[in-house]
Amino acid sequence: MLIPICPICGGKVVEKYVEKIVKGGNDVAILRIKAGVCEKCGERLYTKEVHKKIEEIRSELKQRTTELYKPIGRTYAYEGVIA
């Protein structure tokens, strides 16, 4: 259960589905997660269960045990400098 008041600014927290990008090693997963989101400052709050699952996914990415993940494209590192 999420708390109703934001611990950062005191704003109202509402339950929403959000996208969370999780990096593990050189791999990245995009997750759709239920979170509490502060209407005032945008802070995201997760339940202990959701936080635990995020850490499990991060560990799987680091270990490259990604058989259950669907590839959706490619990622590139831009080698130039942007000024």
C-alpha positions in Angstrom: 0.0 0.0 0.0 1.2 3.4 -0.9 1.3 6.4 1.4 -1.2 9.2 0.6 1.2 12.1 1.2 4.6 12.7 -0.6 7.5 12.5 1.9 9.5 15.0 -0.2 7.0 17.9 -0.6 3.8 17.0 1.2 1.8 16.8 -2.0 -1.0 14.3 -2.7 0.1 10.9 -4.0 -2.0 9.2 -6.6 -1.6 5.6 -8.0 -0.6 5.5 -11.7 1.1 3.1 -14.2 4.5 4.5 -15.1 7.4 3.5 -17.3 10.6 2.7 -15.5 14.0 2.1 -17.2 16.2 -0.4 -15.4 19.8 -0.8 -16.3 21.8 -3.9 -15.4 25.3 -4.2 -16.8 25.1 -3.0 -20.5 21.5 -4.1 -20.9 18.3 -2.1 -20.3 14.7 -3.1 -19.7 11.6 -0.9 -19.9 9.0 -1.8 -17.3 5.4 -0.8 -16.8 5.0 -0.4 -13.1 2.2 0.6 -10.7 3.6 3.5 -8.6 2.5 6.3 -6.3 3.2 9.6 -8.1 3.1 12.9 -6.3 0.8 15.4 -8.1 3.0 18.3 -6.9 6.6 17.3 -7.5 6.4 14.1 -9.5 8.2 11.9 -7.0 7.6 8.2 -7.6 7.0 5.9 -4.7 7.0 2.1 -5.1 5.8 -0.7 -2.8 8.4 -3.0 -1.2 7.2 -5.8 -3.6 7.6 -3.6 -6.7 11.0 -2.5 -5.5 12.1 -6.1 -4.9 11.0 -7.1 -8.4 12.9 -4.1 -9.9 16.0 -5.3 -8.2 15.4 -8.9 -9.4 15.1 -7.7 -13.0 18.3 -5.6 -12.6 20.1 -8.7 -11.4 18.8 -10.8 -14.3 20.1 -8.1 -16.7 23.5 -8.1 -15.1 23.7 -11.9 -15.3 22.3 -11.8 -18.9 19.5 -14.3 -17.9 17.1 -12.5 -20.3 15.2 -15.4 -21.9 11.9 -14.0 -20.7 12.6 -10.5 -22.2 11.4 -9.4 -25.6 14.0 -7.6 -27.7 12.5 -4.3 -29.0 15.4 -2.7 -30.9 19.0 -1.8 -30.6 20.9 0.6 -28.4 23.9 2.6 -29.6 26.5 4.6 -27.8 27.3 7.9 -29.5 31.0 8.4 -29.5 31.1 12.1 -30.4 31.0 15.1 -28.1 27.9 17.3 -28.0 28.7 20.9 -27.1 
